[in-house]
Amino acid sequence: MKITKGLFFVCFVTLITGCIDKFKPKKEIKTECPQGVEPQKKILFIGWDGVRSDALIAANTPNLDSLLAQAIYSFNVDRGPHTVSTPGWSSILHGVWPAKHGLTENSFKKNNFDKYPDIFTLMRQSKSNLGLATLSNWDAFLQITKEETYAQRFDTDPEMVEEALNLLTNCTPDVMLMHFDYPDASGHEFNFSPNAIEYISSIEITDYYLGLLMNKIIQREQDFNEQWMVVLTTDHGGEGTGHGGQDDLLQTRYVWQVVRAPLFSSSHQTHGKVVDLLPTMLKWMNCSISTSELDGVTLY
């Protein structure tokens, strides 16, 4: 069969993107101010896409490091099989492994999200009026959850951080999810390695953005007696300039997570599972729902 240049290009793009589904702005974008209703307990979840544990340790990350004194954390966390982003973030935000949520590649076509709901859907079952927000510069991240009051995509990380600070000031959502894609893009271009200067730099820049967000969080805790759980993790590591099909590589499958809260003491865990983050966040928000279908357990 003769392959035209156009067909070759389509096949090449499909191979690289892993068949990511077409983003539907009218369905995914929501602009209502996510007004919080909880007077004290809040959550800021921050995903740093594609950050290897050893690269994170090698990077200069003073803002992340400052959280560890009040955090449960690990640098040896199983993110599960199928080492691409959609299965990874779905495991984290649905609290179940791919065997349940059904996703093994960067596509949502075979999802079991109705049977295994996301964090926001579960929270609304218990507290229907919560102010919920998602901000991301990767379209597909907005397709992993629903029931948000606010959902927006951004072209750059600085724009996203600026809007996040605006929401924290003017609406103060009860739960806000953020997704930073810059480290993953740098890894694909320069190498997922602690020896890749550009990759390390992308992690350090993302840590700078964390500092801006934490300044606002700490201010709110001091001024309004709020208690913020701040959760940070990643969806995969990588080797070379890729990460797909690397289930057996420690540097790709085993990642890191940090769960900070004002009343926590420093607790370093030698092992962890990303599916533990969802039940931990549900517990923090006092959401009284059944977690029997989840694959994780609370971290505290």
N, C-alpha and C positions, 0 to 999 in steps of 0.2 A: 504494500500500500504506500502510495506517495504521500508524504507529510508536508503540507504547506508551511510556510513561515508563520502564518497566523495561527494554525493549529498547533505548531510546535510551541509558540509563545504561550498559548492557553494551557497546554499540558505542563509547561515549565512552571508557570505561575501557580497552577493547581498543586503541583508537587511541593513547591516552596511553602505555600500558605496552608497546606493540609486541608484544603476544602472548607475554609472558614465560610460560614453562611453569610448571605448578604444582610447587611445592617439595615434596619428599617427605622429611620428617625422618627416617623410619626408614632410608632409603637413604643420605642425605647426612650425617647427624650421626654422628660417631664420637668416643668419649670416652677411648680408651686413651691413657695417658701416652706421648708420642712420644719415648721414650728415644733419645738420640743415640748413635752408635757410632763416629763419626769423631773421633779425638783432637784434631784441629787445624782442618781446613777446615770452615767453616760458611757458611750463607747466610741472610740476612734480606731477604726481598723485601717491599717496601711499595708498595702501589698507592694513589695519591691520585686518586680518581675525579673527572673533569671539571675539571681544573686547566689553564687556558690558560697558555701560556708567558709572555706579556707580563704577565699577572696575577701569576704566580709571581715574576717579576723585580721587579715593583712592590711586592710584599708584603715585610714584615719577617720574614725566615726565617733567623735566626742559626744554627739547628741544621742546616738543609740547607746553608747557606753554608759551615759548618765542615767539611763533607765534601769540598768541592771541591779542597782541597789534596792529597788522596789519591784522586782520582777521574778517571775518563774520563766526560765529560759533554757534553751538547749541548742547546740550546734550539730546535733546528730538526730535529725527528725525525719522519719519516713514519710515521704510525700506520695507513696503508692506507685503502682505501675502506670505505664503509658505517659512517658515523660515529655509531654507538650502542655501548653498553657491551659487549654479548655478543660481537660480532665483534672489538672492540678487545682485550679481555682474552684472547680465544681466540687471536688472532694472537700476542700476547705469550707466553702460556703453552703454546702448541703450536708456536711457531716457524715458522708458515707463514701465508700470506695467505689471505683468504676464498675465493679460487679453489680452494684445497685443502681447508681445514677446513670449507667449505660454508656458513658462517653469514653472513647478510647483514642480520639483524634481531635483536631481542631474543627469540629462540626457539632452542631446541636441536633442533628436529624434523628438520632436514636436515643434521645434523652428520656429518662424516667422521672423527670422533675415533678410530675403530678403525684407520683407515689412517694417520692423523697423530696419534700419541699426545701426551698432555700431558707436562709436565716430570717429574712424579712417576712416571708409568708408564715413561718412558725411563730415569730414574735407577734404578728397581728392576731393570731389565734388566741393569744393570751391578753394582749393589750392593743386594741384596735386603733387607738388614736395616736400612736407613737409617730414622732417626726423622724422620717427615715430618708437618707440621702446617699447617692452614689456618684462619685466623680472619677473620671478615667480619661486617659489619652489613648486607650485601646478600645475600639468599638465593642469587641466581643465581650469585654468584662461586663458591660451593661446588660448583656443577654443572659447572664448567669443568675440574676436575681430579678424579682418583680415586687410589686406592692410598695415601691418607694413613693414618697411624696415628691422627691426631686431626683432627677437622673440627668447627667450632662456629660458630654465628651468634650475634650479640649485638644488643641493642636500642639500645645507645649506644656511642660511641667510648671513653669512660672505662672502661666495663666490659670492653671488648675489650683495651685497653691493660693493665689490671690483670691479666687472665688471661694475656696475652702475657708479662708480667714474671714471673708465677708459673711458666709453662712454662720460661722461660729459666733460672730459678733451680733448679727441681726436676727437670726432664727434659732440658733443653737439646737440643732437636731439631737434627738436622743441617741441615735446611732448613725454614724457616717462612715462609709466605705470609700477608700481612695486607692487608686492603682497607678503606680509609676512604672512606665515602660522603658525609660532611658537605659537602665543597666542591661536589659535583655537586648535592646538594639545595639548597644556597644559590644556585647559579647558576640553577637552574630557577625559584626563587622570586624572586630579586632581579636577576638579569642576570649572564651570563658576561662580565664586563668588569672591567678594572683600575680603572674609575671607580666600581664598585659597592662601597660600604663594607662591606656585609654579606658579600659574596663574598670580598673581601680578608681580612676578619676570619676567615672559615672556614678559609682557607689558613694564616693565622698560628696559629690554634688547633691545626691539624693538625701544624704545625711544632713546637709545644710538646710534643705527644705523641711526635714523633720524638726530641726531646731526652731524654725519659724513657727511651725504648728505647735510645738511644745510650749513655746513662750506664751501663746494664746491659751493653751490648756491650763497651764500653771496659774496664769492670771485669773482665769475663771474659777479655778479651785480656791484660790485665795479670796476673791471678791464675792463669790456667790455660794460658797460652801458646797460646790459640786465635787463629785468623785468620778474621775475618768479612768476607765480601763482603756489602755492604749495597747493594741495588738499589732505586732509587726511580723511578717513572714514573707516567704517567696513560694513560687510554684514549682521551681526546678532549678538545678544548677546547669552544668554543661561541660562539654569537652570539645576542644577545638573551637570551631565556630557554629556548633550545633548542639542539640540536646535530645532530639527525637529518637526513639528506639534505643535508649540507653538505660533501660531499667536495671541492668546489672552493674552499672558504674556508680560507685559510692559518691563521686563528686557531682553526679547528676541527680540521683534519686534521693540522697540523704541531705537535707537542707537544715534550716534553722527557724526558730520562732522565739519571740519575746512577748510576754504578757505582763504588762506593768499596771499596777493599781496602787493608790495612795497607802493602803493599809498592808500591802504585801511586804514581806522580807525577801532578801535575795535568796533565790533557790535555783541552783544549777542542776539540771537533770541530764543524766548521761544518755538517755534515749527519749524519744518522743514520737508522736504521730500527729500529723496535721488535722486529722479528723477530731482530735480532742478540742480544737479551738471553738467549734460551734457550740457544743454543750457548755463549755466554760463561759461563753458570752451570754447564752440563754440564762444561766444561773446568775450571772452578775446583774442582769436586768430583771431578775425575779419573775421570769416567765414560767408559769406553772403549767407546763405541757408535758406530755409523755415523750421521753427520749429513747424508748425501747427499740425503735427502728434505727437509731444512729449507731455508727460503728465506733464512736469515740466516747470518752468519759471526761468528766470535768477535771481540771488540773488543780483545783483547790476545794 
